[in-house]
Amino acid sequence: MDSIPILPTISTTFIVLSGITVAIGWWQIKQRKLEAHKRTMFFAAIFALIFFIIYASRTIFIGNTSFGGPDNIKIYYTVFLIFHITLATLGAVLGILSLFSGYKNNLTFHRRLGPFTSIVWFFTAATGVVVYLLLYVFYRGGETTSMIKAILGF
């Protein structure tokens, strides 16, 4: 097996850390540990932001890796990837709303939104790990082309 690319491994690690800290934050709020919950959710957001910065930078400058597995399962991978991207987008928007409502002390809204946001984020993190495994561990990644190269034709 070829070596596993470092940037996707690091970014996936950060999204897993984000999911774990969201779970810890959920437990903390159930225990009524408000200050610990705020700190933990702040770190969950930081981990998610680090993931996004690495992912976006890699996508722009290095590129996205196409699926390198068998053609007969490529359609399943593509549908799964679209599901993951949709969840990730929804999770990011809900996460920002949850953080904002918590920091603004809009606790009625925050209490209703927080559990839903957490569940979406758990599924986002889990499906992200599956995408990573399918692209880099179970199958050899396909072609990688940077967005800049694709746009400018270098």
C-alpha positions in Angstrom: 0.0 0.0 0.0 1.2 3.5 -0.8 1.7 6.0 2.0 -1.3 7.8 3.2 -1.3 11.6 2.4 -0.5 13.8 5.4 -2.9 16.7 4.9 -6.1 14.6 4.5 -5.0 12.6 7.6 -4.4 15.7 9.6 -7.7 17.4 8.5 -9.7 14.2 9.2 -8.1 14.0 12.7 -9.3 17.5 13.4 -12.9 16.8 12.4 -12.8 13.7 14.6 -11.5 15.8 17.5 -14.3 18.2 16.8 -16.9 15.4 17.0 -15.4 14.1 20.2 -15.4 17.5 21.9 -19.0 18.1 20.8 -19.9 14.8 22.6 -18.0 15.9 25.7 -19.7 19.3 25.6 -23.1 17.6 25.3 -22.3 15.5 28.4 -21.1 18.6 30.2 -24.3 20.5 29.7 -26.3 17.5 30.8 -24.2 17.6 34.0 -25.0 21.4 34.3 -21.3 22.3 33.9 -22.0 25.5 32.0 -18.5 27.0 32.0 -16.9 23.7 31.0 -19.5 23.3 28.3 -18.7 26.7 26.8 -15.0 26.0 26.8 -15.4 22.6 25.3 -17.7 23.8 22.5 -15.3 26.6 21.8 -12.6 24.0 21.2 -14.9 21.9 19.1 -15.4 25.0 16.9 -11.7 25.6 16.7 -11.0 22.0 15.7 -13.7 22.3 13.0 -12.2 25.6 11.8 -8.7 24.1 11.6 -10.2 21.2 9.6 -11.9 23.7 7.2 -8.7 25.8 6.7 -6.7 22.7 5.9 -9.4 21.3 3.7 -10.0 24.5 1.8 -6.3 25.3 1.4 -5.6 21.8 0.1 -8.6 22.0 -2.3 -7.5 25.3 -3.7 -3.8 24.7 -4.0 -3.3 20.9 -4.3 -6.8 19.8 -5.4 -9.4 17.2 -4.7 -8.7 13.6 -5.1 -11.1 11.6 -7.2 -12.3 8.2 -6.2 -9.8 5.5 -7.2 -11.9 2.5 -6.3 -13.7 0.1 -8.6 -16.0 1.6 -11.2 -18.9 -0.5 -10.1 -19.0 1.2 -6.7 -18.1 4.7 -7.8 -21.8 5.7 -8.0 -22.4 4.6 -4.4 -19.3 6.6 -3.3 -20.5 9.7 -5.2 -24.0 9.5 -3.6 -22.4 9.0 -0.2 -20.1 12.0 -0.8 -23.0 14.2 -1.8 -24.8 13.2 1.4 -21.6 14.0 3.4 -21.2 17.4 1.8 -24.8 18.2 2.4 -24.5 17.2 6.1 -21.3 19.1 6.4 -22.8 22.3 5.0 -25.9 22.0 7.2 -23.7 21.2 10.2 -21.5 24.2 9.7 -24.5 26.6 9.4 -26.2 25.0 12.4 -22.9 25.1 14.3 -22.4 28.8 13.7 -26.0 29.5 14.7 -25.6 27.3 17.9 -22.4 29.1 18.9 -23.8 32.5 18.2 -27.0 31.8 20.1 -25.1 30.4 23.1 -22.6 33.3 23.3 -25.5 35.8 22.9 -27.3 34.1 25.7 -30.3 33.3 23.5 -30.7 30.1 25.5 -34.2 29.2 24.5 -33.2 28.9 20.9 -29.8 27.4 21.8 -31.4 24.6 23.9 -33.6 23.7 21.0 -30.9 23.9 18.3 -28.0 22.5 20.2 -29.0 18.8 20.3 -30.0 18.8 16.7 -26.8 20.5 15.7 -24.8 17.9 17.7 -26.4 15.0 16.0 -25.9 16.5 12.5 -22.2 17.1 13.5 -21.7 13.5 14.7 -23.0 12.2 11.4 -20.8 14.8 9.5 -17.7 13.6 11.4 -18.5 9.9 10.9 -19.3 10.2 7.2 -16.1 12.3 6.8 -14.1 9.5 8.2 -15.7 7.1 5.8 -14.9 9.3 2.9 -11.3 9.5 4.1 -11.1 5.7 4.4 -12.6 5.2 1.0 -10.2 7.7 -0.7 -7.0 6.9 1.1 -7.1 3.7 3.0 -9.4 1.1 1.4 -8.6 2.3 -2.2 -5.8 4.2 -3.8 -6.9 7.8 -4.5 -7.5 8.8 -8.1 -6.2 11.8 -9.9 -5.7 15.1 -8.0 -6.0 18.4 -9.7 -5.8 21.8 -8.0 -8.6 24.3 -8.5 -6.1 27.0 -9.6 -4.6 24.6 -12.2 -8.1 23.6 -13.4 -9.2 27.3 -13.7 -6.0 28.8 -15.1 -5.0 25.8 -17.2 -1.5 25.4 -16.0 
